[in-house]
Amino acid sequence: MAIPNLRDKWVVVTGAASGIGYETALAFARRGANIYATDLNQAGLDDLSKALIGLGVRHHLAIVDVANEAAMRALAQEVQDKVGAPHVLVNNAGTGYMGPFLHTPMQAWRHLLDVNLMGVVHGCYYFLPAMKKAGGARHVVNVASAAGITPSPNLSAYSATKHAVMGLNDTLSIELDGTGIGVTAVCPGVINTPIIRNRKAVSPVIPSEQLDKLEGYYRSEGAHPAIVGTRIVQAVQRGEDIVLVGPTARPMFHIKRLSRRLMRLLTIEGCKRNGFIWPYTLPERTVVDTDQRAA
Ligand SMILES: NC(=O)c1ccc[n+]([C@@H]2O[C@H](COP(=O)([O-])OP(=O)(O)OC[C@H]3O[C@@H](n4cnc5c(N)ncnc54)[C@H](O)[C@@H]3O)[C@@H](O)[C@H]2O)c1
């Protein structure tokens, strides 16, 4: 449900130490909201804390792994004890893995499912009961991706987790109809944040020249994460159910609605034109290879 006035409302943001989460916390704080910021990265949270003090809002910080069910359950209880049920929950924490499907280790699949999907599930599952009980207008924001709408070659695990978040969102928005709790799916496309610079989350078959090129593309074409933060706040104030933000998200959303075939062709052509590695050019791999790489 729309929450036009955010002053003195409590907003929980996961993954708030960097990128989109950091900017989203600041965007809410600029409208007078108080922030409960969580992440794994203490240094990033400390930076955010200084900025929030400058904006004169109340805030709490917590180191919490969204993949850890017990830790998320404890976080929901801690928030309830300290500030009551939040008015807004932003499940933003996420991570990536780049590599063709046959070169994406099972360990990477499990990690992405745990963080990108179960992190969102934990947030919704443990915060929603108190939000429902408290009543009034409340809102859940789940950060998916443009990769949750259209297929993304070399991002099979990431794309699958983000499609799953979209499915969860659609279901939740129906189940929560009439409760006063609104649900927004956020689909950013190409946002210039550190997520693209984590070279540990890349299959060894992706050449470093391709990563350099991709990082350059994100730097020159990527939107600033503050744009996503601003759109998330607007969506909560207006009660919007989807946010398409960044250079690729809106066109791809509409192309897919028009024709799945066209979307597929454009995706393949775009990857080839940009010289991104294509799975059929890769050497064979055996199951043993992948398991060793994952160890
Ligand atoms: N940057 C993009 O182009 C883009 C596009 C679409 C969607 N997204 C999504 O936006 C969200 C934020 O990404 P970003 O681009 O700001 O990246 P980022 O790397 O700048 O920020 C992600 C934050 O999440 C935290 N995090 C990671 N795993 C965590 C865990 N298990 N528990 C708690 N915190 C954890 C990190 O420490 C980091 O502070 C992610 O869900 C991402 O998938 C990003």
The ligand as an SDF file (V2000), in Angstrom:
LIG
                    3D

 44 48  0  0  0  0  0  0  0  0999 V2000
   24.2610   -3.4850  -10.1330 N   0  0  0  0  0  0  0  0  0  0  0  0
   23.3840   -3.9240  -11.0230 C   0  0  0  0  0  0  0  0  0  0  0  0
   23.5260   -3.7180  -12.2490 O   0  0  0  0  0  0  0  0  0  0  0  0
   22.1710   -4.6820  -10.5600 C   0  0  0  0  0  0  0  0  0  0  0  0
   21.2040   -4.9670  -11.5300 C   0  0  0  0  0  0  0  0  0  0  0  0
   20.0910   -5.6760  -11.1450 C   0  0  0  0  0  0  0  0  0  0  0  0
   19.8930   -6.0770   -9.8410 C   0  0  0  0  0  0  0  0  0  0  0  0
   20.8490   -5.7810   -8.9180 N   0  0  0  0  0  0  0  0  0  0  0  0
   20.5900   -6.2630   -7.5480 C   0  0  0  0  0  0  0  0  0  0  0  0
   20.6490   -5.1860   -6.6460 O   0  0  0  0  0  0  0  0  0  0  0  0
   21.0000   -5.6560   -5.3480 C   0  0  0  0  0  0  0  0  0  0  0  0
   22.1460   -4.8270   -4.7970 C   0  0  0  0  0  0  0  0  0  0  0  0
   23.2760   -5.0270   -5.6310 O   0  0  0  0  0  0  0  0  0  0  0  0
   24.3660   -3.8870   -5.9110 P   0  0  0  0  0  0  0  0  0  0  0  0
   24.5060   -3.7760   -7.3730 O   0  0  0  0  0  0  0  0  0  0  0  0
   24.0750   -2.6890   -5.1050 O   0  0  0  0  0  0  0  0  0  0  0  0
   25.6640   -4.6520   -5.3930 O   0  0  0  0  0  0  0  0  0  0  0  0
   26.7370   -4.3050   -4.2480 P   0  0  0  0  0  0  0  0  0  0  0  0
   27.7260   -5.4070   -4.3220 O   0  0  0  0  0  0  0  0  0  0  0  0
   27.1910   -2.9010   -4.3940 O   0  0  0  0  0  0  0  0  0  0  0  0
   25.8710   -4.4170   -2.9150 O   0  0  0  0  0  0  0  0  0  0  0  0
   25.3820   -5.6370   -2.4320 C   0  0  0  0  0  0  0  0  0  0  0  0
   25.4610   -5.6020   -0.9190 C   0  0  0  0  0  0  0  0  0  0  0  0
   24.8890   -6.8120   -0.4310 O   0  0  0  0  0  0  0  0  0  0  0  0
   25.7350   -7.3160    0.6000 C   0  0  0  0  0  0  0  0  0  0  0  0
   25.5740   -8.7510    0.6940 N   0  0  0  0  0  0  0  0  0  0  0  0
   25.9850   -9.7070   -0.1820 C   0  0  0  0  0  0  0  0  0  0  0  0
   25.7100  -10.9390    0.2800 N   0  0  0  0  0  0  0  0  0  0  0  0
   25.1090  -10.7430    1.4860 C   0  0  0  0  0  0  0  0  0  0  0  0
   24.5820  -11.6210    2.4650 C   0  0  0  0  0  0  0  0  0  0  0  0
   24.6450  -12.9630    2.3060 N   0  0  0  0  0  0  0  0  0  0  0  0
   24.0310  -11.1020    3.5810 N   0  0  0  0  0  0  0  0  0  0  0  0
   23.9760   -9.7580    3.7490 C   0  0  0  0  0  0  0  0  0  0  0  0
   24.4710   -8.8740    2.8690 N   0  0  0  0  0  0  0  0  0  0  0  0
   25.0180   -9.3620    1.7440 C   0  0  0  0  0  0  0  0  0  0  0  0
   27.1460   -6.9330    0.1710 C   0  0  0  0  0  0  0  0  0  0  0  0
   28.0440   -6.9370    1.2820 O   0  0  0  0  0  0  0  0  0  0  0  0
   26.9170   -5.5460   -0.4130 C   0  0  0  0  0  0  0  0  0  0  0  0
   27.0580   -4.5470    0.5560 O   0  0  0  0  0  0  0  0  0  0  0  0
   21.3440   -7.1460   -5.5170 C   0  0  0  0  0  0  0  0  0  0  0  0
   20.2240   -7.9290   -5.1460 O   0  0  0  0  0  0  0  0  0  0  0  0
   21.6000   -7.2590   -7.0080 C   0  0  0  0  0  0  0  0  0  0  0  0
   21.3760   -8.5630   -7.4940 O   0  0  0  0  0  0  0  0  0  0  0  0
   21.9820   -5.1020   -9.2430 C   0  0  0  0  0  0  0  0  0  0  0  0
  1  2  1  0
  2  3  2  0
  2  4  1  0
  4  5  1  0
  4 44  2  0
  5  6  2  0
  6  7  1  0
  7  8  2  0
  8  9  1  0
  8 44  1  0
  9 10  1  0
  9 42  1  0
 10 11  1  0
 11 12  1  0
 11 40  1  0
 12 13  1  0
 13 14  1  0
 14 15  2  0
 14 16  1  0
 14 17  1  0
 17 18  1  0
 18 19  2  0
 18 20  1  0
 18 21  1  0
 21 22  1  0
 22 23  1  0
 23 24  1  0
 23 38  1  0
 24 25  1  0
 25 26  1  0
 25 36  1  0
 26 27  1  0
 26 35  1  0
 27 28  2  0
 28 29  1  0
 29 30  1  0
 29 35  2  0
 30 31  1  0
 30 32  2  0
 32 33  1  0
 33 34  2  0
 34 35  1  0
 36 37  1  0
 36 38  1  0
 38 39  1  0
 40 41  1  0
 40 42  1  0
 42 43  1  0
M  CHG  2   8   1  16  -1
M  END
$$$$
